[in-house]
Amino acid sequence: MILVVTYDLSGPAGAYGDFYDALRRQGTWWHYLKSTWLLSSDKSPKEVFDALQPHMRPSDHILIVEMGESYYGSLPKAAWDWIRQHQQDRRYA
């Protein structure tokens, strides 16, 4: 499945190295938008949250949702190719 991870981090940008390292370990990822990552992962949104939460401040916010089959937007071709590939991979796994 593809998970959409979007967040608002309140601390200085340099203070989140551990957060980003933990995020990268959650699955195959794509990151073209500033505060949004897509993860191709077998983990649930709660499992990903549980891995990231220890690296967040109490004033940070995060939303993790499973991406459905209906989506639309304005992204580079490489992004659409990544999405199609990873949805296809999961659909027939």
C-alpha positions in Angstrom: 0.0 0.0 0.0 1.0 3.6 -0.4 0.8 5.8 2.8 0.7 9.5 2.6 2.7 11.1 5.4 2.2 14.8 5.9 3.4 16.9 8.8 4.0 20.3 10.4 7.2 20.3 12.5 7.6 23.2 14.9 11.3 23.0 15.8 14.3 24.2 13.8 14.9 22.2 10.6 18.2 20.8 11.8 16.6 19.3 14.9 14.8 16.5 13.0 17.5 14.3 11.6 16.3 11.3 13.6 12.7 11.9 12.5 13.8 11.8 8.8 16.0 8.8 9.3 13.1 6.9 11.0 10.8 8.0 8.1 13.2 6.7 5.5 13.3 3.3 7.2 9.5 2.8 7.0 9.5 1.6 3.4 10.3 2.7 -0.1 9.7 6.4 -0.2 9.1 9.4 -2.5 9.5 13.0 -1.5 8.8 15.8 -3.9 6.6 18.0 -1.7 8.1 19.9 1.2 6.2 18.4 4.1 4.7 15.3 2.4 6.2 11.9 1.8 4.7 8.8 0.1 5.7 5.5 1.5 5.3 2.1 -0.2 5.1 -0.1 2.8 3.4 -3.1 4.4 3.2 -1.1 7.7 -0.1 0.4 8.9 -0.4 4.1 9.5 -0.3 3.5 13.3 2.9 1.5 12.9 4.6 4.3 11.0 3.3 6.9 13.5 4.7 4.8 16.4 8.1 4.8 14.7 8.1 8.5 14.1 6.4 9.9 17.3 9.5 9.5 19.5 11.3 11.9 17.2 8.6 14.6 17.3 8.0 17.5 19.7 4.6 17.8 21.5 3.8 20.8 19.3 4.4 18.9 16.0 1.5 17.5 13.9 1.4 14.6 11.6 -1.2 12.8 9.5 -0.7 9.3 8.0 -3.3 7.9 5.6 -3.5 5.1 3.2 -3.7 6.4 -0.4 -6.8 5.2 -2.3 -7.1 4.5 -6.0 -8.7 7.9 -6.7 -6.2 10.8 -6.6 -5.4 13.9 -8.7 -2.9 16.7 -8.6 -0.1 18.5 -10.3 3.2 16.6 -9.9 6.2 15.9 -12.0 6.0 12.9 -14.4 8.5 11.0 -12.2 6.1 11.3 -9.2 3.1 9.9 -11.2 5.3 7.1 -12.5 6.4 6.2 -8.9 2.8 6.2 -7.7 1.5 4.0 -10.5 4.4 1.6 -10.1 4.0 1.2 -6.4 0.2 0.9 -6.5 0.6 -1.7 -9.2 3.2 -3.6 -7.2 0.9 -3.8 -4.2 -2.3 -4.6 -6.1 -0.9 -7.8 -7.5 1.4 -8.9 -4.6 
